[in-house]
Amino acid sequence: MDQIRVRFPPSPTGPMHIGTARTLLVNFLFARGHSGKIVFRSEDTDRERSTKEFEQELFDGIKWLGLDFDEGPFRQSERDEIYEKYFEQLKTAGKIYPCFCTPEDLEAERKLQNEQKLPPRYSGKCRELSPTDVKKMESDGRKPVWRFRVPDEEIKFTDLVRGEISERGENIADFVIRKSDGQFLYHFTVVVDDAEMQISHVIRGEDHISNTSKHILIFEALGTLVPQFAHLPLLLNKDRSKMSKRDESGKPATIDRLKADGYLPEAVVNFLALLGWNPGSGSEQEFFSLDELTKKFDFSGVAKAGAVFDLERLNFFNAHYLRELTEAELVEKIKPFLKFEVDDKARLAKAVKLASERMKFLGEANSFLHYFFGEIDPPLELFENPKMKVDRAKSIEALEQSLPILEQIQDWDSAEIQKNLLALVEKLGWKNGQLLWPLRAALTGEKFSPGVWEMADVLGREESLQRIRKALDKLKK
Ligand code: GLU
């Protein structure tokens, strides 16, 4: 195979979408797996919505995911001279023509087609304007759009994911490649750039399949090599609707948001790669590093059906990669997410260890860890739980019974605390919850937490006893 060359062509008009990241990832895997080159091209022709900040966010996202590129950044907004040259070439060859139809003309045409139950599209009215007609319109001060003259022929290509695809030219209306204000449009700029940058493989989302015939026509009109195409299945929500701005949790479906929620890039990459791709029959492997993915990725493993973006599955991958970290690494990664002061580093390490068994993403660390630090003030209602047969009086009794038992423990650790508390439950003839519910409330101020003895172990002897005494005082007031 000749040199593989792919492109990263995002539009810097918003934060990096998860679907964009997935497309870039697949481009990266394919290129790196075949010693290919990657060109970054900012498709910023939408001048109003494109910003430098969004472009920077794309670079940051690429870096965060562990991806990179070899050439660029190129910006479409800085390439008008190049487009002009190719435009002239098409003009000279008669592949495009000026169209002077006004929006009103087009609307009238559409209305007529509607009445005749014909599909609405440009009729080709200005196709055969004579040079004299054109001169006349121009001297009237009218500025044309430029349309591509779609030939009446079958356009065929073999998509690396979807196989043979064909479309008849007569079903494609002559489309606009340049606006009357001179601006070049997407179908034209994307093809000129892919031709200029000698792109061998165009790998993009399935939503671009319907553009591909138009692109092939332009490549052919320019007389340049037509690249190979691979269209990736769309990302879907769980209800199989197209995933757009938000995911099933209602949060923005962006890389920024995954980063802010505390997902690890390794997990995101692993998860995204498996959206609509599998490494082939017989393989049960789920966890892949970027390196492994690069070696294994192949279009034969890409599914045609849409790929469901399932947050739970992402959580599963993230939990796996969190557990791969050493305790010290995990503490370091958690720190930026904490919204409270940590006065005791050793306690933080122990608390993180305890929380890590349940943590799916780092953003959860706050809710799992906050009650280990600073003062807590459990509300009185927390000491009432009819289901557990616990009320305020019973809570007082539970804490009063527990205090002397806990005070006499010398080797303060989880197992020792557990043994003593369970012995007390047995002696009192209570249910476990009747003793443990009030203790949990006193120690954490929460309804849910890890086991009481594990919590007490992390808090340490003094802090645990003090929290129980404080709760007792409040209950007795
Ligand atoms: N800028 C286009 C997009 O973000 C790229 C389309 C293409 O890959 O051709 O959808």
Boltz pocket constraint, residues with backbone or C-beta under 6 A from the ligand:
constraints:
  - pocket:
      binder: B
      contacts: [[A, 9], [A, 10], [A, 11], [A, 43], [A, 190], [A, 203], [A, 204], [A, 208]]
      max_distance: 6.0
